[in-house]
Amino acid sequence: QVRLAESGGGLVQAGGSLRLSCVDSGRVVSTTTMAWYRQAPGKQREFVERIRSSCTTSYADSVKGRFTISRDGVKVVLQMNSLKPEDTAGYYCYSGGNFWGQGTQVTVSS
């Protein structure tokens, strides 16, 4: 049973934007920490950013100023601007309690 569902990945040129969404079917997203991680081929999964129930946010240095995490009703949204080829990866949604989505692919061409 899939609990977290991501959407919004795709192929975009460098400098473009994408908007990823994640829905947790098990609870209201505002009641827990939600986060995005990413994993590029041959690399370990890395933290991208999180939003806590208090609305405080944390970002990886590599995306600061370009990516923004927010809550929109039942969804957590990752707005990605000024995308770079090095942002190419599978993006995974995380929900507090160690719940993970199946991932959505983001590919940025140069």
Backbone bond lengths (Angstrom), bond angles and torsions (degrees), N, CA, C in turn:
res aa  C-N    CA-C-N  psi(-1)  N-CA   C-N-CA  omega(-1)  CA-C   N-CA-C  phi
1 Q - - - 1.455 - - 1.521 109.27 -
2 V 1.326 117.07 124.41 1.455 122.77 -179.34 1.502 108.23 -85.30
3 R 1.322 115.29 123.89 1.456 118.95 -179.10 1.517 112.08 -98.80
4 L 1.337 117.18 -40.22 1.461 121.89 178.51 1.525 109.07 -104.25
5 A 1.299 116.27 131.94 1.463 120.91 -179.30 1.516 109.04 -124.03
6 E 1.343 115.45 117.56 1.460 121.06 177.09 1.522 110.11 -98.38
7 S 1.313 115.50 155.06 1.460 121.46 175.01 1.522 108.79 -154.82
8 G 1.327 115.54 163.13 1.454 120.58 172.94 1.508 115.94 107.89
9 G 1.323 118.40 -3.23 1.458 119.32 178.35 1.515 111.40 -70.80
10 G 1.331 115.53 172.18 1.451 119.84 178.83 1.505 111.93 164.32
11 L 1.320 115.07 -166.23 1.462 123.37 -179.18 1.522 108.71 -106.76
12 V 1.322 116.81 131.15 1.447 121.37 -178.98 1.527 109.09 -144.84
13 Q 1.309 116.85 152.69 1.468 120.69 176.66 1.530 110.06 -79.25
14 A 1.311 115.33 155.21 1.457 120.44 176.48 1.531 110.12 -54.69
15 G 1.330 115.09 137.08 1.451 120.74 -176.93 1.520 113.86 92.82
16 G 1.318 116.19 -11.42 1.454 121.23 -179.56 1.514 113.19 -83.31
17 S 1.326 115.15 -173.67 1.467 121.66 -176.13 1.522 110.72 -132.39
18 L 1.312 114.44 152.19 1.455 122.67 171.58 1.520 108.45 -141.97
19 R 1.320 115.21 155.69 1.466 121.11 179.72 1.520 107.81 -128.35
20 L 1.327 115.81 116.30 1.450 121.37 178.77 1.523 109.76 -99.54
21 S 1.320 115.77 145.07 1.456 121.10 177.91 1.513 110.02 -127.51
22 C 1.317 115.61 151.18 1.467 121.63 177.94 1.516 108.77 -140.73
23 V 1.321 115.28 130.18 1.459 121.46 176.51 1.527 108.38 -116.61
24 D 1.315 115.87 130.38 1.466 121.92 174.55 1.526 107.34 -100.17
25 S 1.304 116.75 112.54 1.460 120.06 -176.86 1.518 112.67 -76.70
26 G 1.357 116.15 -7.88 1.452 119.31 -174.74 1.522 114.97 -94.31
27 R 1.359 116.25 -16.34 1.467 117.33 -178.40 1.511 110.03 -167.43
28 V 1.302 115.27 171.38 1.463 121.87 177.13 1.527 108.49 -75.84
29 V 1.317 116.62 127.98 1.467 120.16 -171.94 1.515 113.24 -65.07
30 S 1.322 117.19 -21.80 1.459 119.59 -178.80 1.531 113.10 -74.98
31 T 1.323 117.59 -7.47 1.458 120.68 -175.62 1.522 112.99 -94.76
32 T 1.328 117.54 -0.16 1.459 119.49 -175.13 1.526 109.74 -148.79
33 T 1.315 115.16 172.35 1.460 119.87 173.43 1.522 109.32 -78.00
34 M 1.312 115.44 131.00 1.457 122.29 174.49 1.522 107.59 -119.30
35 A 1.315 116.11 145.82 1.462 119.02 -176.65 1.516 110.63 -149.44
36 W 1.317 114.12 163.52 1.467 122.72 172.16 1.522 108.45 -119.68
37 Y 1.310 114.53 137.25 1.454 123.16 172.57 1.532 107.37 -125.27
38 R 1.315 115.92 164.75 1.461 119.11 176.38 1.517 109.63 -142.37
39 Q 1.315 114.04 155.53 1.460 120.41 179.35 1.516 109.24 -142.14
40 A 1.321 115.10 118.26 1.458 121.48 176.28 1.530 108.70 -90.95
41 P 1.330 117.78 157.94 1.463 120.28 179.92 1.524 112.31 -56.07
42 G 1.327 116.78 130.17 1.453 121.41 178.25 1.510 115.06 78.19
43 K 1.332 116.63 4.72 1.462 119.91 -178.29 1.520 110.63 -122.12
44 Q 1.332 115.32 162.91 1.452 119.82 177.45 1.526 110.63 -77.70
45 R 1.314 114.89 155.56 1.457 119.44 175.66 1.521 108.51 -65.61
46 E 1.339 116.35 136.36 1.456 120.51 -177.91 1.517 110.90 -127.93
47 F 1.312 113.76 150.87 1.456 121.86 178.24 1.517 110.26 -69.47
48 V 1.326 116.52 139.64 1.461 122.09 175.93 1.525 109.70 -110.77
49 E 1.333 117.28 -60.59 1.453 120.24 175.77 1.516 110.39 -168.73
50 R 1.327 114.44 161.28 1.457 120.99 -178.60 1.520 110.46 -138.80
51 I 1.322 114.18 159.07 1.449 121.38 172.35 1.525 107.00 -133.60
52 R 1.326 116.06 127.12 1.448 121.06 -177.91 1.528 109.99 -89.52
53 S 1.317 115.87 170.13 1.459 119.95 178.84 1.526 111.01 -61.26
54 S 1.334 116.20 -25.94 1.464 121.04 178.28 1.523 112.40 -77.98
55 C 1.345 116.53 -4.67 1.468 123.67 -177.73 1.523 113.43 82.18
56 T 1.320 118.91 -0.30 1.454 118.68 174.53 1.526 108.91 -71.55
57 T 1.313 115.53 146.91 1.461 121.01 -176.12 1.524 110.82 -124.72
58 S 1.326 115.26 155.47 1.455 122.55 175.81 1.515 107.84 -135.95
59 Y 1.327 116.42 144.13 1.451 121.61 -176.35 1.525 110.43 -130.70
60 A 1.306 115.53 149.15 1.464 120.15 167.70 1.520 108.24 -73.30
61 D 1.303 117.21 146.27 1.461 120.63 -178.98 1.523 111.72 -57.93
62 S 1.306 117.12 -32.76 1.456 121.16 -175.86 1.525 113.51 -67.39
63 V 1.323 117.97 -18.59 1.467 119.96 -177.67 1.523 112.75 -117.70
64 K 1.310 117.22 -3.35 1.462 120.32 -176.99 1.521 110.07 -59.65
65 G 1.326 114.94 132.58 1.456 120.65 -179.21 1.511 114.36 87.27
66 R 1.339 116.84 -10.93 1.472 120.26 -179.59 1.531 112.04 -116.46
67 F 1.326 117.01 -36.77 1.463 121.83 -178.10 1.530 109.32 -107.12
68 T 1.326 115.98 146.53 1.457 121.41 177.64 1.517 109.44 -136.17
69 I 1.321 115.97 128.55 1.463 120.97 176.81 1.528 108.82 -102.05
70 S 1.321 115.58 142.73 1.456 119.43 179.35 1.518 108.96 -156.44
71 R 1.317 114.54 168.01 1.467 120.51 174.44 1.520 108.31 -108.99
72 D 1.311 115.04 140.71 1.464 121.51 -179.13 1.520 107.28 -138.27
73 G 1.334 114.92 88.32 1.449 118.62 -177.49 1.518 111.46 66.61
74 V 1.296 116.72 -117.20 1.471 121.17 -177.93 1.513 112.00 -90.29
75 K 1.326 117.89 1.29 1.462 122.27 -175.31 1.519 112.21 -112.60
76 V 1.316 114.22 153.03 1.455 120.98 164.70 1.524 106.25 -107.59
77 V 1.305 116.04 132.24 1.455 121.60 -173.56 1.518 109.95 -116.68
78 L 1.303 116.07 138.13 1.460 122.25 172.88 1.523 107.64 -116.92
79 Q 1.311 116.38 106.53 1.460 121.81 176.79 1.514 108.20 -89.96
80 M 1.318 115.80 120.27 1.459 121.37 -175.84 1.525 109.06 -115.41
81 N 1.309 116.49 115.69 1.469 122.67 179.07 1.515 110.13 -115.76
82 S 1.309 115.37 164.57 1.475 121.70 178.25 1.527 110.92 48.94
83 L 1.314 115.76 49.13 1.457 120.62 -176.17 1.527 111.30 -65.83
84 K 1.337 113.59 146.34 1.457 121.77 -179.73 1.532 109.19 -120.96
85 P 1.323 117.78 156.27 1.478 119.19 177.37 1.526 112.81 -55.03
86 E 1.315 117.62 -32.32 1.465 120.07 179.76 1.530 113.36 -72.09
87 D 1.317 117.02 -6.36 1.471 120.37 173.71 1.532 111.57 -82.62
88 T 1.317 116.83 -6.90 1.457 120.80 179.35 1.524 110.71 -60.74
89 A 1.335 115.95 124.28 1.466 120.83 -176.75 1.519 109.01 -178.73
90 G 1.329 115.28 169.82 1.454 120.73 165.45 1.513 107.52 -84.09
91 Y 1.306 117.09 131.60 1.466 121.81 -178.43 1.524 109.02 -107.20
92 Y 1.330 115.09 129.41 1.450 121.81 -173.81 1.521 111.29 -120.60
93 C 1.295 115.34 134.01 1.454 122.17 176.84 1.527 109.09 -88.05
94 Y 1.324 115.67 139.30 1.465 122.54 178.22 1.519 109.02 -124.30
95 S 1.336 114.81 138.77 1.460 121.04 175.89 1.523 108.49 -124.47
96 G 1.318 117.02 139.24 1.451 122.27 -176.88 1.522 113.71 -46.27
97 G 1.357 116.78 138.10 1.448 120.42 -174.40 1.518 111.58 97.91
98 N 1.321 115.44 11.74 1.468 122.74 175.15 1.524 113.52 68.82
99 F 1.319 116.00 43.78 1.453 121.02 172.47 1.521 109.24 -100.38
100 W 1.331 116.46 135.38 1.460 121.67 -176.28 1.524 110.46 -127.99
101 G 1.343 114.13 146.72 1.442 119.29 171.62 1.520 110.50 -85.15
102 Q 1.325 116.22 177.42 1.456 121.26 -177.55 1.520 112.68 -88.02
103 G 1.317 117.21 -9.23 1.451 120.87 173.71 1.512 113.68 97.40
104 T 1.326 114.37 152.69 1.458 121.61 174.37 1.525 107.34 -135.98
105 Q 1.320 116.13 137.00 1.460 121.21 -173.21 1.521 111.45 -85.15
106 V 1.320 115.18 132.46 1.468 122.25 172.89 1.522 107.67 -118.34
107 T 1.318 116.31 124.58 1.458 121.41 178.85 1.520 108.86 -125.08
108 V 1.323 115.83 124.29 1.460 121.72 -179.19 1.520 108.31 -114.19
109 S 1.315 116.30 118.34 1.463 120.71 -179.45 1.521 110.65 -92.16
110 S 1.323 115.34 149.31 1.478 119.86 -178.73 1.513 111.41 -89.84
